Amino acid sequence: MIEGLQLSIPRRMAILKTVLLVSLVISVFLTFNLWGGSRFFPCTPVFINNPVQAPYDYVFIILAVLLWVSALFLRIERLLLFLAFLLSVVLVLFDLNRLQTWFYVYNAMLLVFVFYNGRVDDANKFTSLFIVLQLISASVYFFCGLSQLNEHFIEHSFAEIISPLRNIMSERQFLFIKSMGVASPYLLMFTGVGLMVTPVRYLAITTALVVHVLLLVFLFPSEKNQNYALWFSNFSMLVVTLLLFSGRTKQRYFSPTFLFKQVMFYLIVPFFVILPFFNLDNRYPDYLSFNFKSGKDKADVIVIQRTVYDNLPENLHQYCHFISSMDMTFDYKKLCLDELNTDCISSPEVKQNVRNYLANHR
């Protein structure tokens, strides 16, 4: 019989906190241009423009990194994590495109640790918080799969992900593999549900690990795959899944009633279990529903006129493609990927802000 990891819940949580903090710091450096400095791709503030201009806006992210690193070593880690969370909210308010899935999930999990005092003698307390962490992780798999249940997934995303196979397969073999992509949404949804159901948990863990290993291979950093933080998140989620679900993960005398006494349970359930069900028509940023590589965010461009094109810097002309003598498209998502090393979130506010930036650029 497979027993899995033989670690106590407090030990798992200690390791998990370290993994999340290290992953967050590494991911920020992999997308460094997203967090400050001069750039062509404009910020999309939620309320007001960033009052601190480049290069001084680096102060925010440098302070956040210092808080995350300090939380690894100092005893006041709960205060540091809370301050870092508030600073993360400020960073997102200054630029909506920073609401990347990995940034959202890592911060949500770390917020749980703000409510964890580290005591190992209060089994009901730490087990309840541990279950909240499990809910966050399982919801990512389930809603990622749910978002793939659309007509664009196979042609726009799955085919793009497995495109390296074209170099080693015949066209007929490639089309066969692509046709198997219809199972991907159901496998991910099963993984999300199975992780929370003990009898099938090991099967779900196996499915999750296989998915992450395949994504590490297919999304390996290259000129085409420039979302380095998304690629790296597969390392992190692989370890997180094992820590949260492998082996015995519930105390013998734990009572579920204690779960409903935790503040974090009522904070996490709406954002990770309820709201994603109501975003099938993109009412709010897709990354809050773990809609990435789903096909919904298929190629999207902005149409500009020749006068706008003439006023753009020379290096932005490569993103423009003529559709008539006076009109052309501008591939703003490619610009975001090239400059910020991250995918542009599917948000009307971001698209409109880029359109305004192009129209007003001089």
Residue, then its C-alpha position, 0 to 999 in steps of 0.5 A: m500500500i502506498e503511504g505517501l509523505q510521512l510528515s505531520i501537518p505542522r511540518r508540511m505547513a512549515i515547508l509549504k510556507t518556504v516553498l511559496l515564499v521562494s517561488l514568489v520571489i523567483s517568479v517576480f524576478l522572472t517577470f521583473n519588467l512587470w513590476g517597475g521601470s520604464r516600459f512601452f506596455p502601459c500600466t492599467p491602474v484600477f483607480i488612480n495612476n501610480p503616483v511614483q514614476a519609473p524608476y522609483d516605482y521599483v521601491f514597492i516591489i523591492l520592499a515586497v521582496l524584502l518582506w517575503v525574504s524576511a518572513l523566512f527568517l524572522r519570528i514576526e513572520r505573520l506581521l511580515l506576511f500581512l504587510a507583504f499581502l497589503l503591498s501586493v494588493v497595492l501593486v495590483l491596484f497600480d497595474l491590473n496586469r500584475l494579477q497573474t494566476w501564480f501571484y494570486v494563488y501564492n498570495a492567497m495561500l500565504l494569507v492563510f499563514v497570517f492566521y496560523n500561530g505555528r503551534v503544534d498542540d492545537a490540532n483542530k486549528f492547524t488542520s482547519l487551516f490546512i484544509v483551507l490550503q487544500l481547497i485553494s489548490a484543488s480549485v485551481y485544477f478544477f476551474c482550470g479544467l472548467s475554463q477549457l470546456n469551450e470550442h476554442f481550447i483544442e485549436h487555440s491553446f492545446a495545439e499551441i502547447i503541444s506544437p513542439l511535437r510537430n518536429i518529431m511526429s508526422e502530421r497524422q500522428f500530431l492530429f491524433i495527439k491533438s484530438m486527445g486534448v478533449a480529455s484534458p478539461y475532464l482530467l483537470m476537473f477530476t484532479g480538482v475533485g479527486l484531491m479532496v476525496t480520499p479514496v481516489r486521492y492518489l489517482a488524482i495526485t498522479t494525474a496532477l504530477v503527470v500534467h505538471v511534468l508535461l507542461l514543464v516539457f512543453l512550456f520550456p522557456s524559448e522564444k515562443n514560450q516567454n511566460y517564464a513564471l507560468w512555466f516555473s509555477n509547475f515546479s511549485m504546484l507539483v511540490v505544493t500538491l505533494l505537501l498538501f495531499s500525499g500521505r496522511t493529511k488529517q488528524r485522527y480526532f479532528s472535527p469538521t465543525f472547527l473548519f467553519k469557525q475559521v475566518m479564512f474559510y469564509l474568505i477563501v470559499p467565495f473567491f476560490v469556490i463560488l465566484p469562478f463559477f460565475n465568470l464563464d462570460n468573463r465578467y471580471p479578469d479571467y485569471l481570477s477564475f484560473n482561465f489560462k491556456s484555455g483558448k478563451d484568450k485567443a489571439d486578440v488585436i487592436v485596430i489602429q489607423r496609419t496616423v497612430y502607426d506613424n507616431l509609434p516608436e520604431n520598435l513597436h512597428q513589428y507588432c503592427h500588420f496592415i489590413s488596408s492602406m490606412d488601417m492595421t492591427f496591433d498585437y498588444k498581447k505579443l508586446c506584453l509577452d515580449e516585454l514583460n515575460t508574462d501573458c496579458i490578462s484578458s480584461p476589457e480595461v487592459k485592452q482599452n488602456v492600451r488603445n488609449y496609450l497608442a492613440n495618445h502616444r507622441 
